[in-house]
Every structure is written in C-alpha cells, then in structure tokens.
Amino acid sequence: MIYQLTSNSSRGNFTVTDQDQVNLATVTYEDWFSSAASATFADKLIVVKSRNVWWSNFDVFVDGEDRGDLTFNWKGHIIIKLTTENGATQTFRLKLKGFWNSHFVLENEQENLIMELLPSFKWQKMNYNYEVRFTQDDFSTFDQVLLLIVSGYAANLYMTMMAAA
C-alpha cells in the first residue's frame, strides 16, 4: 500500500493520504516551537508529545491512553514502541539510509523492512513531503495510520534536529 505524507505548513503540520488521495488524518503541532502534535483518525485522538526537556523521549497517546513511545538512540536511530489494537507491543527502528538519495526505513526487531519514507523537498515551502510504501500488510488500518503518523512525526523531528546541528 502506498501513502503520502504531505506537509501543510512550515510548522511541520502534515496530512496523511492513501493511494486514492483520501485524507486519513492531519497532524497539527500546537505552536511554532512545540514538540506536541495531535491528529484524529477513526474518531480517536492521537497525541505525540515530549516526555523530557531534551526532546529525546516522546510519548504516544490514543484517546488519553499511553500507547507507545519514541526514543533516540546513540546511533541516530529513532526507536518506536507501539501497542497495537489487539494489545501486542511492537518495537520498530526508524533510520536514515543513503547519502545522495537519502530516505527513511522502518524496520522491526528482526530487521525486516516494514516501510520506506521517500522524501521530496519542496523549496517553495521549505519542507518535505514523503511517499510511504508499506512492504508488509499484517497491520490493521488503524495501526497502519498510527504508524504513519508516528513515523512522519519522527522523520520531521529528525530532519529538524539535523538542520539545527
């Protein structure tokens, strides 16, 4: 399945659309310098916000329930832990690959490719759009969209931190 993460503003807000261009969710940051973002999908409120001052740990809430977290490791990867709708906890690793044609890949604990985020930079808006390709279809629709929202958030955060360095 192919999805699009389309940037809406220089704040980092983005829209998740499917291959039929149906808008699934819009991720909105609280304000310009905030790391807290929220989105709604399937009548559920998804919130991602920083757990500490250093922006190295983040929590993922679905309707107020803690459903996961994001953590930066020393290798520059983002570790994503999410609890699925059926209650299973899964761990993923989002990392940047390549140099000239850099893109993000999301792998599971066994290092199997789950999805790729292929960026295209928009000079007019100074932001990235991503084409997302899932390589595995064993997720529910909600879990797929949750993973898209969290991965898009993490990719934006990674690019912001690298630009600031």
DAFEN-V419039 format. One record per pair of residues at least 12 apart in sequence whose ideal C-beta (glycine too) atoms are under 10 Angstrom apart, sorted by the first residue. I is the first residue (numbers start at 0). J is the second residue. Records with the same first field share a line. If there is no record, write none. Layout:
I = J / J
//
This chain:
0 = 17 / 18 / 114 / 131 / 132 / 133 / 134 / 135 / 136 / 138 / 140 / 143
1 = 16 / 17 / 18 / 19 / 114 / 117 / 130 / 131 / 132 / 133
2 = 15 / 16 / 17 / 18 / 23 / 114 / 116 / 129 / 130 / 131 / 132 / 133 / 143 / 144 / 147 / 151
3 = 15 / 16 / 17 / 18 / 20 / 22 / 23 / 128 / 129 / 130 / 131 / 147
4 = 16 / 26 / 116 / 118 / 127 / 128 / 129 / 130 / 131 / 147 / 148 / 150 / 151 / 152 / 154 / 155
5 = 20 / 22 / 25 / 119 / 121 / 126 / 127 / 128 / 129 / 130 / 151
6 = 26 / 120 / 121 / 124 / 125 / 126 / 127 / 128 / 129 / 151 / 155
7 = 25 / 26 / 27 / 124 / 126
8 = 27 / 28 / 31 / 124 / 126
9 = 31 / 124 / 125 / 126
10 = 27 / 28 / 29 / 30 / 31 / 32 / 33 / 36 / 126 / 155
11 = 26 / 27 / 28 / 31 / 33 / 34 / 36 / 126 / 127 / 151 / 152 / 155 / 156 / 158 / 159
12 = 25 / 26 / 27 / 28 / 36 / 38 / 126 / 155
13 = 25 / 26 / 27 / 28 / 36 / 38 / 126 / 127 / 128 / 129 / 147 / 148 / 151 / 152 / 154 / 155
14 = 26 / 27 / 38 / 128 / 151
15 = 38 / 40 / 129 / 131 / 143 / 144 / 147 / 148 / 151
16 = 131 / 147
17 = 131 / 140 / 143 / 144 / 147
18 = 130
23 = 38 / 39 / 40 / 41 / 140 / 143 / 144 / 147 / 148
24 = 37 / 38 / 39 / 40 / 41 / 43 / 45 / 144 / 145 / 147 / 148 / 151
25 = 37 / 38 / 39 / 40 / 148
26 = 38 / 39 / 40 / 45 / 47 / 147 / 148 / 149 / 151 / 152 / 155
27 = 39
28 = 47 / 152 / 155
29 = 46 / 48
33 = 48 / 49
34 = 47 / 48 / 49 / 50 / 54 / 57 / 152 / 156 / 159
35 = 47 / 48 / 49 / 57 / 58
36 = 48 / 57 / 148 / 149 / 151 / 152 / 155 / 156
37 = 60 / 148
38 = 144 / 145 / 147 / 148 / 149 / 151 / 152
40 = 61 / 140 / 141 / 144 / 145 / 147 / 148
41 = 61 / 140 / 141 / 144 / 145
42 = 62
43 = 61 / 62 / 64 / 66 / 141 / 144 / 145
44 = 60 / 61 / 62 / 63
45 = 59 / 60 / 61 / 62 / 66 / 141 / 144 / 145 / 148 / 149 / 152
46 = 58 / 59 / 60 / 61 / 62 / 63 / 66
47 = 59 / 60 / 67 / 68 / 69 / 148 / 149 / 151 / 152 / 153 / 156
48 = 60
49 = 69 / 156
50 = 68 / 69 / 70
53 = 71
54 = 71 / 156 / 159 / 160
55 = 69 / 70 / 71 / 72 / 77 / 160
56 = 68 / 69 / 70 / 71 / 78
57 = 69 / 70 / 71 / 77 / 79 / 149 / 152 / 153 / 156
59 = 79 / 80 / 81 / 82 / 145 / 148 / 149 / 152
61 = 81 / 82 / 84 / 141 / 145
64 = 82
65 = 82
66 = 80 / 81 / 82 / 83 / 84 / 88 / 145 / 149
67 = 79 / 80 / 81 / 82 / 83 / 88 / 89 / 90 / 91 / 145 / 146 / 149
68 = 80 / 81 / 149
69 = 81 / 91 / 93 / 149 / 150 / 152 / 153 / 156
71 = 153 / 156 / 157 / 160
72 = 92 / 94
74 = 92 / 94
75 = 94 / 95 / 157 / 160 / 161
76 = 91 / 92 / 93 / 94 / 95 / 106 / 153 / 157
77 = 91 / 92 / 93 / 94 / 95 / 103 / 105 / 149 / 150 / 152 / 153 / 154 / 156 / 157
78 = 90 / 91 / 92 / 93 / 94 / 153
79 = 91 / 92 / 93 / 105 / 146 / 149 / 150 / 152 / 153
80 = 149
81 = 142 / 145 / 146 / 149
82 = 142 / 145
83 = 138 / 139 / 141 / 142 / 145 / 146
84 = 138 / 139 / 140 / 141 / 142 / 145
85 = 139 / 142
87 = 142
89 = 107 / 108 / 113 / 138 / 142 / 146
90 = 106 / 107 / 108
91 = 105 / 106 / 107 / 108 / 113 / 114 / 146 / 149 / 150 / 153
92 = 104 / 105 / 106 / 107 / 108 / 110 / 113
93 = 105 / 106 / 113 / 114 / 116 / 149 / 150 / 153 / 154 / 156 / 157
94 = 106 / 157
95 = 116 / 118 / 154 / 157 / 158 / 161
96 = 115
100 = 117 / 118
101 = 117 / 118
102 = 115 / 116 / 117 / 118 / 129 / 130 / 132 / 154
103 = 115 / 116 / 117 / 118 / 129 / 131 / 150 / 151 / 153 / 154 / 157 / 158
104 = 116 / 117 / 134
105 = 131 / 133 / 134 / 146 / 147 / 149 / 150 / 153 / 154
107 = 135
111 = 134 / 135
112 = 132 / 133 / 134 / 135
113 = 133 / 134 / 135 / 137 / 138 / 146 / 150
114 = 131 / 132 / 133 / 134 / 135 / 138 / 143 / 146 / 147 / 150
115 = 129 / 130 / 131 / 132 / 133 / 134
116 = 129 / 130 / 131 / 132 / 147 / 150 / 151 / 153 / 154
117 = 129 / 130 / 131 / 132
118 = 130 / 154 / 158
120 = 158
125 = 162
126 = 155 / 158
127 = 151 / 154 / 155 / 158
129 = 147 / 150 / 151 / 154 / 155
131 = 143 / 146 / 147 / 150 / 151 / 154
133 = 146 / 147
//
